Amino acid sequence: MWLDDEITEADRRFVRTHHPARALLHRVDPYTGLTEADFAVVHRWLREGDGSV
């Protein structure tokens, strides 16, 4: 799982190349930080898989 305020194509490429398992790259607004909506996305992503990160 990758939570960041800047996710670029280079980041996506790195994850595709070096991370064989499913991965979540989620952008967080740098001005508001993590919000309940962000946590909901993470929670939903974890429930959809086997729970491993």
C-alpha positions in Angstrom: 0.0 0.0 0.0 1.3 3.4 -1.0 -0.3 6.6 0.3 1.4 9.8 -0.9 0.6 13.3 -2.0 2.6 12.8 -5.2 2.1 9.6 -7.2 3.7 9.7 -10.6 3.9 7.4 -13.6 7.4 6.5 -12.4 5.9 5.3 -9.1 3.3 3.2 -10.9 6.0 1.7 -13.1 8.2 0.9 -10.1 5.3 -0.9 -8.4 4.4 -2.8 -11.5 8.0 -3.9 -11.9 9.0 -4.7 -8.3 5.7 -5.6 -6.6 4.2 -8.8 -7.9 1.2 -8.8 -5.5 -1.7 -6.5 -5.7 -1.0 -2.9 -4.7 -2.9 0.2 -3.9 -1.4 3.6 -4.9 -3.6 6.2 -3.4 -3.1 10.0 -3.6 -3.6 12.0 -0.4 -4.3 15.7 -0.7 -1.3 17.5 0.8 -3.4 20.3 2.2 -5.9 18.2 4.1 -3.9 15.1 4.9 -5.5 11.7 5.5 -9.3 12.0 5.7 -12.1 9.6 6.6 -12.6 9.1 2.8 -9.0 8.0 2.4 -9.3 5.5 5.2 -12.5 4.2 3.6 -10.6 3.6 0.4 -7.9 1.7 2.2 -10.4 -0.3 4.2 -12.3 -1.3 1.1 -9.1 -2.2 -0.7 -8.0 -4.4 2.2 -11.4 -6.1 2.4 -11.3 -6.9 -1.4 -8.1 -8.9 -1.1 -6.7 -11.5 1.3 -5.9 -8.7 3.8 -2.2 -8.8 3.1 -0.5 -5.5 2.3 
